[in-house]
Amino acid sequence: MTPPSRLQLTLHKPRLGWFPKPTVVVNGRGHPAQWGTGTWQIRAGEKTEIAVYLFNRLWKFGTARIPVEAGEQAVLIYSAPWLPFLPGSLKIEHGRDH
């Protein structure tokens, strides 16, 4: 069995306004998260879908998703939207050290 690998994800909230804490979804499984930088365990050797959304007790918003290829060394950056009806942004930064 291949040992799991880790993925670095930085979650940025807007400078203005109050926003609920983000939820990170790894291959369909949601995990409550904190703003800032953290690492997430993923299965090694498999394509992984990462999604992030915000939930304010009434609706889910700021959703962004991105696939990460098996074995890809990447740092993900999520930026929350300025307004609650807009999507968030999730980008891969290649070539950065973990």
N, C-alpha and C positions, 0 to 999 in steps of 0.2 A: 504494500500500500504506500502510495506517495504521500509524504508529509505535507500538510497544508502550507500555503504561503500567505504573506501579508500584503496588504494594499494600503498605501497612505492616502488619506482623504482630508482636505482642509475645507471647513465649512465657514463661509463668510456671510454675516448678516449685514443688512444695510446700516449705514451710519446713523440715519434718522429713523425714529419710530420704534415701536415695540413689536417684536416678532416672536411667535412661539418657537419652541425648540424644534429642531429638524428631526425627521425620521429617515434613516438610511435603510434602503432595501437591497439586500444581496440575494440575487437569484430568487426573488419572490418572497423572501422572509424579511419582515420589518424589524428594525432595531432602533429604539429611542437613542438619540445622540445629543451631544453638547456642541455649541459653537466652538470653533477652533480646529486644531489638527489632531487627528487620531489615526489609529491603524485598525484595519478590519481583516479578519481571517477569511481567506477564500480557498477554494479547492485548487490545488496545483494541477496543471495540465488540462484544465477545462476552461472554455470560454465562460465569462462571468458577466451578468448584467447588473450594473449598479444604478440605483435610482435614489433620488432624494426628494422629499416633499415636506411641506409645513402643514400643520393642522390646527385650526383655531377653535375647535369644538363645534363649529358650524359647517365648515367645508375645508376640503384639502386644496392647497394652492402651491404655487412655486415649484411644480413638479419638473424635474429634469432627469433624463436617463442616458446612459452611455454603455456600450458593450466594451469589455476589456478582454483582449485575446489571451489565450493560454500562454503563459510564460512571459507576458509583456511586463517590463519594468517601467511603471508609470506612476506619476503622482497626480491625483485628481483634485480639482479645485471646483467647489460649488459656490455660487454667488446667488443669494436670495434676491427676489425681485423687489423693486421699489414700491410697487402697488400690489395688493393681494389678488388681483385678477390676471396678473402677468405670469409667464413661466419663469422658472429659475434658469441658471446657466451652469452646466457641468462640462468642464474641459479636462483634457489629458495634457499634462506637461511631460514630454518624453525626455529622457536623458538626465534627469535629476537624480542625485543620490538620495537614498532613503535614510 
